[in-house]
């Protein structure tokens, strides 16, 4: 196949990790469209997300010292439309299993328990004005607190995503 024919193939059929030698491309210009090669930085795949049987999640950040806490998608669906979120204050010291906030919905209210011990860095201020963010994105934008984890090894005793799904009877 000629260099021109290779360069003319649809982009989707090319292998991303391979580049044609510059000498085979017209005018010495790269054969891939501008912006088509993406360099990957560390992403949430490098973060550790764990779950509790009481339907909270915790996601340890790359630094291994801070984490976000929230309620699971299952909990958000069970609660129904969230109307108010009680956020923790900064510098609040919490032990594993202690309330770090509360969520009120049209159906009920529920404490949000900290999966691990630590010190609250901040509450998610977005939830003050827009509590329904928890319904829309419970395991991402709807986090409730960011904490400084006292002992990251406490996460070892929590459930991974598969074990949590199994505890709900889902596969």
Buried (B, 14 or more C-beta within 10 A) or exposed (E): EEBEEEBEEEEEEBEEEEBBEEEBBEEEEEBBEEEEEEEEEEEEEEBBBBBBEBBBBBBBBEEEEBBBBBBBBBBBEBBEEBBEBBBBEEEBEBEBEEBBBBBBBEEEEBEBBBBBBBEBBBBBEBBEEBBBBBBEBBBEBBBBBBBBBBEBEBBEEBBEEEEBBEBEEEE
